[in-house]
Amino acid sequence: MSLVLYSHPFSSYCQKAIVAFYEKDLPFEQRRLESEGAMAELRALWPFGQFPVLKDGDRRFAEASIIIERLDQIAPATPLIPADPALGLETRFMDRVFDNHIQSNQQRIIYNALRPEADRDPIAEAEARAKLETAYAWLDAVMADRTWAAGAVFTLADCGAAPGLLYAHWTHAIPTDHVHLWAYRRRLLARPSYARALDEARPYRDYFPLGAPDQD
Ligand SMILES: N[C@@H](CCC(=O)N[C@@H](CS)C(=O)NCC(=O)O)C(=O)O
């Protein structure tokens, strides 16, 4: 089987997919987007040019959550989407929370910072920061009695939460009194699959537009 992941180690959505490969101990080839020709290949597979994209034989899978669903089909012994209907639904719900309320707002702030100063939108940035604060407070309450995002087992939702909360805090600090969210973020960073992805991304920390803090 040939599994090629078009990705970059510093990208949060790529880390989300890479964590799933590591959780499953599933071999794959990383086609790193800084390599000659890789970006053109990616665009031929997925014209939006967003990453990660998985080339699975002659099939193409885009969107990190869908890539992870595909990995569950390939390696079902270590499911990241629980078969139990209620737990599976909670997993998908929490995955949406981390994509739509953490990663999307964090990305909005970063993309705004990447624009020339005259083109930046301070109102949109303030809105994204306020939404992150709402998400932090909500997650702090939810994580008070959970080890992982959906409960007791590590799932798809945690694959995205790990890079999501890493970069969200770098972008807009998580308040120190959100102790449950902080404890969860520490558990994620210590999870061997994510610790490995985090280490692989260390050489690229200069890429962080707001300046990567000297932590994590
Ligand atoms: N909805 C996509 C989002 C992927 C995404 O936003 N990837 C970023 C890198 S972390 C990207 O491609 N940025 C470049 C762009 O949007 O053109 C997913 O879940 O995989």
Ligand as a Chemical Component Dictionary entry (heavy atoms), coordinates in Angstrom:
data_LIG
# 
_chem_comp.id                   LIG 
_chem_comp.type                 NON-POLYMER 
_chem_comp.pdbx_formal_charge   0 
_chem_comp.three_letter_code    LIG 
# 
loop_
_chem_comp_atom.comp_id 
_chem_comp_atom.atom_id 
_chem_comp_atom.alt_atom_id 
_chem_comp_atom.type_symbol 
_chem_comp_atom.charge 
_chem_comp_atom.model_Cartn_x 
_chem_comp_atom.model_Cartn_y 
_chem_comp_atom.model_Cartn_z 
_chem_comp_atom.pdbx_ordinal 
LIG N1  N1  N 0 -10.103 22.360 6.343 1  
LIG C1  C1  C 0 -8.732  21.972 6.092 2  
LIG C2  C2  C 0 -7.837  23.131 6.503 3  
LIG C3  C3  C 0 -6.394  22.905 6.130 4  
LIG C4  C4  C 0 -5.574  24.179 6.285 5  
LIG O1  O1  O 0 -6.114  25.262 6.552 6  
LIG N2  N2  N 0 -4.270  24.013 6.111 7  
LIG C5  C5  C 0 -3.403  25.176 6.142 8  
LIG C6  C6  C 0 -2.051  24.777 6.727 9  
LIG S1  S1  S 0 -2.213  24.424 8.456 10 
LIG C7  C7  C 0 -3.207  25.634 4.722 11 
LIG O2  O2  O 0 -3.346  24.862 3.806 12 
LIG N3  N3  N 0 -2.899  26.917 4.556 13 
LIG C8  C8  C 0 -2.642  27.478 3.252 14 
LIG C9  C9  C 0 -3.895  27.951 2.578 15 
LIG O3  O3  O 0 -4.977  27.974 3.201 16 
LIG O4  O4  O 0 -3.793  28.343 1.416 17 
LIG C10 C10 C 0 -8.412  20.695 6.877 18 
LIG O5  O5  O 0 -9.125  20.405 7.861 19 
LIG O6  O6  O 0 -7.492  19.960 6.509 20 
# 
loop_
_chem_comp_bond.comp_id 
_chem_comp_bond.atom_id_1 
_chem_comp_bond.atom_id_2 
_chem_comp_bond.value_order 
_chem_comp_bond.pdbx_ordinal 
LIG N1  C1  SING 1  
LIG C1  C2  SING 2  
LIG C1  C10 SING 3  
LIG C2  C3  SING 4  
LIG C3  C4  SING 5  
LIG C4  O1  DOUB 6  
LIG C4  N2  SING 7  
LIG N2  C5  SING 8  
LIG C5  C6  SING 9  
LIG C5  C7  SING 10 
LIG C6  S1  SING 11 
LIG C7  O2  DOUB 12 
LIG C7  N3  SING 13 
LIG N3  C8  SING 14 
LIG C8  C9  SING 15 
LIG C9  O3  DOUB 16 
LIG C9  O4  SING 17 
LIG C10 O5  DOUB 18 
LIG C10 O6  SING 19 
# 
